[in-house]
Each structure stands twice: as structure tokens, then as C-alpha cells.
Amino acid sequence: MEKVLEVRNMFEAKIKQGIPNPPGEFDHRDLERVNSDKYIKRILDHCENNVKSATKMLWDILIWRKQNNVYNIKEQVNIDYLKSGIFFPHGRDKDGSLLFITKWKLYNKGQMNTEELKKVIIYWLERMEKKEDGHPISLFLDMNECGVRNMDIDLVMYLVSLLKNYYPMFVNYSIIFQMPWIMSAGFKLIKGLFPAKAVERFRFTTKDTLKDLVAPDQALVCWGGNDPYVFEFIPEDAE
């Protein structure tokens, strides 16, 4: 608790020194996070209890959220991209963590606007963090039936950077399913973005081994599981 107060006090002192413009004043809803012991504890855990690093991360999170107008992301996001099914949450791993599925065979590099896809990623991260109340999710990279044209390492690295820098302690496992050997070099780059403790949570799986992480009733039929679910976008307000 003492370190939580230290982070809060250091953050408030930084605010008194002035907020850069742009982005200008922080959203009042984000400032409420500063008063949440639970949220600051997440950041401290993410930063291995380093008060200075945690304060910087909290500051950077609020700057990023303001710059990207995150609270209004659902008004900005391309509905057709949401409906495409490249990104969606469904099912849970054996620890109870919601799976954030990225279905790369549906993506063809150069055919979709990358900036719009980044908004889709932010939309889902926000929706999941709210729904799960900050409980960690598991990132599920579905590489089944993928070729080089389906993979955008820069976009994957963007997703990873968001989780690393702006969503503290929000990842349980990073599950890479049916990865083609041709993608190996790219994934070495991705793993390099993660600290060692996060790399330990990487799991490379196949249809034969997925059951060790995801129970058959939570695994899609296309993964060799028993869940016949087919993605259909449902607006948050309709859930």
C-alpha cells in the first residue's frame, strides 16, 4: 500500500508541473484510475514494484489514451472491420482467462487499412478490460492455414506493444496456434519485445497439444475442439 501511495503522489506532483499540449488535459475518467488502488497495484506488479517505472507507465498510459481518444473508440472504429472476424474474444483457457483470438488467415496484407485495424484492436482491448474488470486475458494467435500474405508482423508487434505499455498485467498466456515454420523469424522479433517473465508465458501449440491449455469444450471446432461457435459481431450495448 505504501508504494501505491508513492506512485499516486509522484503522479500528482508531475501533473502540477504541467501536462503537454497536445494532448492537453487528461480525461476525467482516466484520472479516476489514479484513485484506484487496484489499478495502480496492477501497474506496480507490471513494473516489478519499481515506483519510478510505475509512475512513468501510469503517465504514459494517460497520455496515450488521450492522444488516441480511447474512451470514444467505439464511435471511431470501422464497423465492417469489426465484423470481419480477424479479432474477437471468445472462450477461456484452463485458468479461466478470456481468449482474445486473432484469426490471421482472414487477413491479407495491403488489402485493409492498418490504422483502422489498430482502432479495432484498441476497441477490443478496451471492451475486454471493462468486461473482465482487469482480469488477465490470453492472446490467441491463430496461425492455422496461414501463408506469408496473411501475416503482418508490424501489426502483431503493435498489438504486443499495446499490451506491454498500456494494459498492465493483462496477459495470462500468449498462445501461438499452428505456426508455419516460415513465420519463425518474425516471431523471434516479437518475443524480443517481451521481458523474460512474459516470454515464459508463450505457448506454441498444435491441434494435438492445445487441450493442455484450452479445454475441448472451449476450443473451436476448427482448432480440433468441440465448440461450434462462429463469430458474429454483437455491439457492447446489446450484450
DOMARSE-776973 format. One line per 2 residues: their letters; for each residue x, y, z of N, C-alpha, C. Coordinates in steps of 0.001 Angstrom, whole numbers. Layout:
BEGIN
A) X:Y:Z:X:Y:Z:X:Y:Z | ...
END
This chain:
BEGIN
ME) 819:-1208:0:0:0:0:859:1268:0 | 2003:1187:678:2903:2338:726:3380:2730:-673
KV) 3701:1730:-1491:4180:2027:-2842:3060:2569:-3724 | 1835:2119:-3503:688:2664:-4235:577:4158:-3970
LE) 711:4557:-2718:643:5974:-2358:1811:6750:-2960 | 2977:6138:-2994:4146:6792:-3596:3901:7078:-5074
VR) 3370:6090:-5789:3081:6278:-7216:2067:7398:-7395 | 1013:7364:-6596:-37:8382:-6719:526:9777:-6436
NM) 1324:9901:-5402:1891:11207:-5045:2855:11712:-6115 | 3675:10816:-6653:4610:11216:-7707:3859:11626:-8966
FE) 2778:10915:-9278:1971:11250:-10449:1333:12627:-10277 | 759:12876:-9104:94:14161:-8863:1097:15311:-8895
AK) 2304:15060:-8422:3349:16084:-8493:3712:16380:-9943 | 3704:15340:-10762:4021:15507:-12185:2932:16321:-12882
IK) 1674:16099:-12500:570:16870:-13079:740:18356:-12763 | 1150:18652:-11544:1320:20051:-11142:2399:20744:-11965
QG) 3335:19954:-12494:4384:20523:-13342:3858:20864:-14733 | 2680:20319:-15059:2055:20631:-16343:1962:19440:-17274
IP) 823:19354:-17980:586:18291:-18953:894:18835:-20343 | 1636:18114:-21156:1946:18592:-22510:671:18863:-23313
NP) 740:19842:-24182:-393:20137:-25067:119:20282:-26491 | -157:19314:-27415:-1023:18156:-27173:-367:17118:-26254
PG) -1194:16250:-25638:-2630:16046:-25853:-3537:16939:-25027 | -3015:17683:-24061:-3881:18506:-23222:-4381:17739:-22015
EF) -5351:18339:-21318:-5840:17772:-20059:-6294:16328:-20225 | -6008:15511:-19200:-6421:14111:-19218:-7938:13995:-19084
DH) -8477:12920:-19643:-9896:12608:-19489:-10181:12344:-18002 | -11273:12920:-17508:-11580:12782:-16076:-11779:11320:-15682
RD) -12231:10489:-16629:-12423:9067:-16323:-11078:8358:-16153 | -10088:8821:-16879:-8753:8250:-16696:-8143:8685:-15371
LE) -8425:9922:-14983:-7901:10390:-13703:-8490:9591:-12542 | -9690:9047:-12739:-10285:8195:-11702:-9455:6926:-11490
RV) -8746:6486:-12539:-7869:5323:-12403:-6764:5587:-11383 | -6322:6838:-11328:-5251:7199:-10407:-5691:6990:-8957
NS) -6990:7100:-8708:-7520:6918:-7358:-7841:5462:-7040 | -7623:4577:-8009:-7909:3156:-7809:-6650:2431:-7333
DK) -6663:1987:-6095:-5518:1228:-5576:-5282:-26:-6405 | -6378:-663:-6818:-6279:-1901:-7597:-5540:-1655:-8914
YI) -5863:-547:-9584:-5240:-260:-10876:-3754:66:-10710 | -3442:885:-9716:-2033:1228:-9501:-1237:-9:-9083
KR) -1876:-897:-8320:-1201:-2153:-7944:-898:-2984:-9187 | -1810:-2994:-10160:-1550:-3696:-11425:-301:-3143:-12100
IL) -195:-1826:-12121:954:-1195:-12766:2235:-1513:-12002 | 2167:-1466:-10693:3343:-1813:-9892:3774:-3256:-10145
DH) 2815:-4160:-10198:3143:-5562:-10489:3789:-5686:-11865 | 3244:-4939:-12835:3767:-4959:-14204:5211:-4451:-14226
CE) 5502:-3478:-13367:6829:-2841:-13328:7715:-3420:-12230 | 7354:-4605:-11752:8146:-5313:-10736:8394:-4449:-9499
NN) 7339:-3735:-9090:7340:-2934:-7858:8323:-1771:-7865 | 8707:-1328:-9054:9574:-158:-9167:8687:1090:-9244
VK) 8727:1902:-8207:7827:3055:-8105:8051:4047:-9244 | 9300:4334:-9545:9606:5295:-10609:9092:4796:-11958
SA) 9324:3520:-12265:8855:2945:-13531:7334:2911:-13586 | 6703:2600:-12453:5241:2539:-12407:4626:3919:-12620
TK) 5235:4942:-12028:4732:6308:-12215:4841:6723:-13676 | 5965:6400:-14294:6145:6718:-15715:5121:5973:-16566
ML) 4880:4695:-16240:3909:3926:-17016:2511:4517:-16871 | 2121:4879:-15656:806:5487:-15440:668:6768:-16257
WD) 1694:7593:-16244:1690:8843:-17012:1583:8550:-18510 | 2384:7618:-18981:2378:7276:-20408:1029:6697:-20841
IL) 403:5916:-19961:-917:5352:-20274:-1925:6470:-20493 | -1956:7436:-19583:-2948:8508:-19701:-2681:9401:-20910
IW) -1396:9644:-21207:-1054:10409:-22415:-1542:9663:-23654 | -1236:8372:-23738:-1631:7559:-24901:-3146:7501:-25050
RK) -3847:7330:-23947:-5307:7238:-24008:-5913:8550:-24505 | -5363:9665:-24077:-5865:10966:-24535:-5533:11174:-26010
QN) -4317:10839:-26408:-3910:11014:-27804:-4781:10204:-28755 | -5207:9023:-28305:-5979:8123:-29163:-7480:8173:-28896
NV) -7889:9132:-28036:-9317:9313:-27747:-9976:7965:-27427 | -9329:7221:-26536:-9690:5820:-26317:-11111:5651:-25801
YN) -11560:6555:-24945:-12908:6398:-24394:-13995:6519:-25458 | -13666:7119:-26576:-14645:7264:-27659:-14312:6369:-28849
IK) -13534:5318:-28611:-13057:4481:-29715:-14201:3805:-30456 | -15285:3476:-29766:-16374:2769:-30453:-17094:3667:-31454
EQ) -16947:4989:-31302:-17519:5901:-32297:-16587:6068:-33500 | -15320:5695:-33336:-14337:5884:-34403:-14090:4626:-35227
VN) -14384:3469:-34646:-13959:2210:-35245:-14791:1862:-36477 | -14149:1227:-37442:-14795:807:-38691:-15622:-452:-38418
ID) -16939:-345:-38538:-17822:-1457:-38193:-17588:-2667:-39095 | -17259:-2432:-40354:-17001:-3559:-41262:-15758:-4333:-40836
YL) -14762:-3624:-40318:-13559:-4292:-39829:-13858:-5094:-38561 | -14734:-4541:-37717:-15142:-5284:-36523:-15848:-6581:-36899
KS) -16672:-6505:-37931:-17461:-7667:-38351:-16631:-8700:-39110 | -15418:-8333:-39508:-14601:-9229:-40340:-14182:-10500:-39605
GI) -14120:-10427:-38274:-13741:-11610:-37502:-12249:-11872:-37434 | -11441:-10892:-37812:-9989:-11060:-37662:-9614:-11033:-36179
FF) -10295:-10166:-35430:-10070:-10062:-33992:-11397:-10236:-33265 | -11416:-11081:-32239:-12618:-11199:-31402:-12308:-12017:-30148
PH) -13033:-11774:-29065:-12862:-12576:-27854:-13881:-13708:-27811 | -13427:-14877:-27384:-14357:-15997:-27203:-13649:-17151:-26499
GR) -14363:-17796:-25597:-13811:-18953:-24904:-12805:-18564:-23829 | -12377:-19565:-23072:-11438:-19312:-21975:-10389:-20420:-21909
DK) -9218:-20046:-21418:-8191:-21065:-21213:-8461:-21796:-19896 | -7597:-22722:-19541:-7836:-23539:-18347:-7683:-22756:-17043
DG) -7112:-21555:-17124:-7026:-20691:-15949:-8238:-19774:-15824 | -9151:-19862:-16795:-10332:-19009:-16781:-10149:-17685:-17490
SL) -9016:-17491:-18157:-8758:-16232:-18868:-9447:-16224:-20228 | -10117:-15123:-20525:-10784:-14942:-21808:-9762:-14991:-22936
LF) -10093:-15687:-24021:-9209:-15753:-25183:-9477:-14572:-26108 | -8431:-13822:-26431:-8530:-12792:-27468:-7956:-13400:-28734
IT) -8852:-13790:-29625:-8482:-14554:-30813:-8123:-13615:-31958 | -6990:-13878:-32587:-6594:-13154:-33796:-6480:-14192:-34908
KW) -7384:-14110:-35861:-7516:-15149:-36889:-6862:-14657:-38174 | -5582:-15005:-38325:-4775:-14375:-39364:-5079:-14856:-40771
KL) -5701:-15981:-40945:-5992:-16426:-42314:-7030:-15516:-42984 | -7753:-14720:-42180:-8746:-13789:-42724:-8127:-12461:-43145
YN) -6845:-12299:-42855:-6169:-11038:-43137:-5256:-11190:-44339 | -5320:-10226:-45249:-4399:-10178:-46383:-3690:-8834:-46364
KG) -2398:-8877:-46171:-1626:-7648:-46022:-1798:-6750:-47238 | -2073:-5471:-46974:-2224:-4492:-48042:-3645:-4282:-48506
QM) -4567:-5150:-48085:-5955:-5035:-48529:-6843:-4305:-47524 | -6328:-4075:-46318:-7089:-3356:-45300:-6234:-2219:-44756
NT) -6903:-1177:-44299:-6216:-17:-43760:-5659:-343:-42373 | -4355:-294:-42236:-3715:-694:-40985:-4134:190:-39820
EE) -4266:1493:-40065:-4658:2397:-38980:-6059:2077:-38476 | -6942:1672:-39386:-8294:1286:-38973:-8268:-18:-38177
LK) -7393:-933:-38565:-7265:-2192:-37821:-6713:-1949:-36416 | -5839:-982:-36284:-5313:-647:-34958:-6435:-173:-34038
KV) -7390:563:-34596:-8538:1005:-33793:-9397:-185:-33368 | -9500:-1191:-34245:-10246:-2405:-33899:-9580:-3097:-32707
II) -8265:-3175:-32731:-7529:-3795:-31624:-7786:-3042:-30321 | -7680:-1712:-30375:-7928:-909:-29174:-9358:-1104:-28690
YW) -10307:-1117:-29628:-11718:-1326:-29267:-11887:-2600:-28448 | -11316:-3711:-28940:-11496:-4984:-28249:-10752:-5013:-26918
LE) -9559:-4438:-26860:-8830:-4408:-25589:-9612:-3632:-24534 | -10190:-2510:-24937:-10996:-1722:-24008:-12231:-2490:-23548
RM) -12894:-3107:-24498:-14121:-3842:-24172:-13820:-5019:-23249 | -12729:-5721:-23522:-12369:-6869:-22688:-11910:-6439:-21301
EK) -11127:-5362:-21226:-10655:-4917:-19914:-11833:-4523:-19027 | -12826:-3877:-19632:-14022:-3486:-18886:-14819:-4717:-18459
KE) -15035:-5633:-19393:-15834:-6827:-19112:-15172:-7717:-18066 | -13854:-7863:-18170:-13119:-8761:-17277:-12636:-8066:-16007
DG) -12918:-6779:-15888:-12514:-5999:-14716:-11008:-6108:-14465 | -10247:-6091:-15558:-8787:-6123:-15447:-8191:-7500:-15278
HP) -9032:-8541:-15171:-8502:-9906:-15063:-7765:-10247:-16359 | -6609:-10892:-16285:-5824:-11152:-17497:-6570:-11966:-18549
IS) -6311:-11622:-19795:-6789:-12380:-20941:-5630:-13222:-21473 | -5934:-14145:-22362:-4876:-14863:-23082:-4952:-14503:-24561
LF) -3830:-14073:-25094:-3739:-13730:-26508:-3610:-15019:-27312 | -4521:-15220:-28269:-4534:-16456:-29053:-4278:-16105:-30517
LD) -3065:-16381:-30982:-2704:-16111:-32371:-2984:-17367:-33189 | -4090:-17349:-33910:-4493:-18493:-34727:-3808:-18392:-36085
MN) -2767:-19212:-36272:-1977:-19174:-37497:-2346:-20307:-38454 | -3405:-21022:-38138:-3809:-22163:-38960:-4123:-21726:-40392
EC) -3577:-22448:-41360:-3802:-22195:-42790:-3269:-20837:-43240 | -2256:-20326:-42556:-1690:-19021:-42914:-482:-19166:-43827
GV) -353:-18192:-44709:844:-18058:-45526:1452:-16691:-45279 | 2500:-16374:-45985:3194:-15097:-45786:2263:-13914:-46016
RN) 1369:-14018:-46991:481:-12897:-47321:-510:-12596:-46192 | -732:-13578:-45313:-1702:-13401:-44234:-1109:-12768:-42984
MD) 199:-12660:-42930:832:-12237:-41684:1414:-10845:-41811 | 1121:-10007:-40834:1678:-8662:-40777:2396:-8526:-39433
ID) 3692:-8756:-39450:4470:-8729:-38215:4368:-7366:-37540 | 4325:-6289:-38331:4224:-4948:-37746:2930:-4789:-36953
LV) 1840:-5357:-37469:559:-5256:-36776:565:-6091:-35493 | 1180:-7263:-35558:1305:-8092:-34353:2157:-7366:-33315
MY) 3233:-6749:-33765:4109:-6021:-32843:3384:-4818:-32244 | 2485:-4209:-33017:1675:-3110:-32478:787:-3619:-31347
LV) 110:-4738:-31589:-734:-5344:-30561:83:-5666:-29312 | 1239:-6253:-29509:2115:-6607:-28387:2550:-5354:-27626
SL) 2872:-4289:-28365:3332:-3062:-27712:2228:-2441:-26858 | 971:-2545:-27312:-140:-2029:-26505:-235:-2785:-25185
LK) -171:-4104:-25268:-277:-4924:-24065:903:-4690:-23125 | 2046:-4463:-23695:3253:-4247:-22888:3251:-2878:-22213
NY) 2793:-1853:-22927:2969:-479:-22454:1733:165:-21841 | 527:-292:-22230:-677:435:-21834:-1754:-409:-21158
YP) -1547:-1713:-21068:-2525:-2592:-20409:-1784:-3480:-19409 | -1504:-2933:-18223:-651:-3635:-17255:-1243:-4949:-16752
MF) -393:-5954:-16682:-754:-7266:-16135:-2059:-7779:-16744 | -2161:-7685:-18070:-3416:-8030:-18745:-3284:-9276:-19609
VN) -2128:-9937:-19552:-1931:-11135:-20377:-1584:-12326:-19490 | -2338:-13391:-19641:-2029:-14645:-18966:-1055:-15441:-19833
YS) -1554:-16019:-20919:-706:-16712:-21892:-729:-15980:-23233 | 336:-16137:-23984:346:-15810:-25410:426:-17147:-26135
II) -700:-17548:-26726:-811:-18869:-27346:-664:-18720:-28854 | 330:-19374:-29418:553:-19334:-30865:166:-20705:-31412
FQ) -886:-20719:-32208:-1502:-21974:-32648:-1156:-22275:-34103 | -593:-23461:-34331:-296:-23956:-35682:587:-22984:-36480
MP) 1668:-22530:-35878:2517:-21553:-36562:3316:-22208:-37684 | 3203:-21689:-38917:4022:-22212:-40021:5502:-21914:-39766
WI) 6368:-22818:-40182:7801:-22640:-39931:8327:-21360:-40564 | 7690:-20924:-41647:8175:-19743:-42368:8026:-18467:-41533
MS) 7197:-18527:-40478:6979:-17359:-39622:7959:-17292:-38451 | 8832:-18269:-38327:9686:-18378:-37141:10538:-17135:-36903
AG) 11123:-16594:-37950:11999:-15428:-37794:11221:-14229:-37269 | 10007:-14043:-37793:9175:-12932:-37335:8829:-13037:-35865
FK) 8574:-14252:-35410:8199:-14416:-34013:9379:-14259:-33070 | 10581:-14424:-33569:11746:-14115:-32744:11785:-12617:-32447
LI) 11404:-11800:-33436:11332:-10353:-33225:10281:-10013:-32183 | 9126:-10665:-32287:8029:-10397:-31359:8418:-10780:-29936
KG) 9014:-11941:-29787:9425:-12384:-28449:10442:-11421:-27845 | 11228:-10794:-28715:12228:-9856:-28230:11643:-8615:-27592
LF) 10359:-8324:-27870:9701:-7166:-27270:9302:-7419:-25824 | 9182:-8675:-25461:8679:-9033:-24147:9807:-9186:-23136
PA) 9559:-8832:-21877:10518:-9177:-20827:10548:-10685:-20625 | 11594:-11161:-19987:11795:-12611:-19839:10607:-13293:-19169
KA) 10020:-12638:-18163:8912:-13275:-17437:7690:-13448:-18338 | 7525:-12556:-19335:6400:-12685:-20265:6684:-13759:-21306
VE) 7938:-13865:-21741:8314:-14899:-22716:8051:-16287:-22139 | 8196:-16411:-20832:7918:-17691:-20171:6455:-18108:-20321
RF) 5587:-17144:-20648:4160:-17429:-20791:3765:-17667:-22251 | 4744:-17703:-23151:4487:-18061:-24548:4248:-19569:-24636
RF) 3262:-19950:-25426:2986:-21364:-25641:2740:-21604:-27135 | 3582:-22408:-27756:3396:-22792:-29151:2636:-24110:-29163
TT) 1469:-24117:-29797:597:-25285:-29724:155:-25748:-31110 | -330:-26973:-31142:-922:-27563:-32345:-2293:-28106:-31957
KD) -2979:-28683:-32925:-4274:-29288:-32621:-4131:-30415:-31602 | -2978:-31058:-31593:-2762:-32170:-30665:-2467:-31711:-29240
TL) -1858:-30538:-29100:-1426:-30101:-27765:-2282:-28990:-27162 | -3195:-28427:-27936:-3987:-27294:-27446:-4770:-27646:-26186
KD) -5193:-28890:-26081:-6008:-29312:-24927:-5289:-29110:-23597 | -3970:-28970:-23619:-3227:-28721:-22383:-3482:-27310:-21848
LV) -3910:-26410:-22734:-4156:-25018:-22353:-5624:-24635:-22410 | -6336:-25186:-23400:-7747:-24847:-23614:-8549:-26142:-23660
AP) -9517:-26269:-22777:-10333:-27485:-22734:-11114:-27640:-24037 | -11376:-28867:-24481:-12079:-29098:-25752:-13409:-28358:-25869
DQ) -14139:-28204:-24765:-15429:-27509:-24851:-15265:-26002:-25025 | -14041:-25487:-24818:-13749:-24065:-25011:-12998:-23805:-26317
AL) -12607:-24864:-26994:-11822:-24745:-28231:-12734:-24864:-29445 | -12535:-23999:-30418:-13350:-24015:-31631:-13158:-25324:-32398
VC) -14182:-25686:-33152:-14120:-26901:-33971:-12933:-26843:-34929 | -12667:-25665:-35490:-11559:-25528:-36441:-10194:-25722:-35781
WG) -10158:-25724:-34456:-8913:-25996:-33729:-8831:-27457:-33290 | -9863:-28222:-33627:-9925:-29599:-33158:-10732:-29759:-31887
GN) -11421:-28687:-31469:-12230:-28725:-30259:-13685:-29038:-30540 | -14533:-28777:-29545:-15954:-29125:-29648:-16886:-27925:-29717
DP) -16327:-26713:-29693:-17163:-25510:-29690:-17485:-25092:-31125 | -18778:-25149:-31531:-19148:-24833:-32917:-19313:-23333:-33178
YV) -18955:-22499:-32227:-19167:-21052:-32335:-18588:-20483:-33633 | -19373:-19615:-34265:-18922:-18847:-35427:-19093:-17378:-35069
FE) -18050:-16593:-35238:-18089:-15196:-34805:-19171:-14401:-35513 | -19891:-13641:-34718:-20829:-12637:-35215:-20710:-11441:-34293
FI) -20457:-10280:-34855:-20253:-9103:-34017:-21549:-8695:-33330 | -21468:-8554:-32014:-22593:-8074:-31212:-22133:-6807:-30503
PE) -22805:-5677:-30730:-22398:-4434:-30070:-22397:-4586:-28554 | -21527:-3844:-27926:-21371:-3942:-26472:-22683:-3682:-25744
DA) -23452:-2724:-26218:-24706:-2365:-25554:-25755:-3457:-25657 | -25570:-4392:-26602:-26566:-5449:-26821:-26241:-6728:-26064
E) -25082:-6760:-25404:-24688:-7975:-24674:-25555:-8161:-23431
END
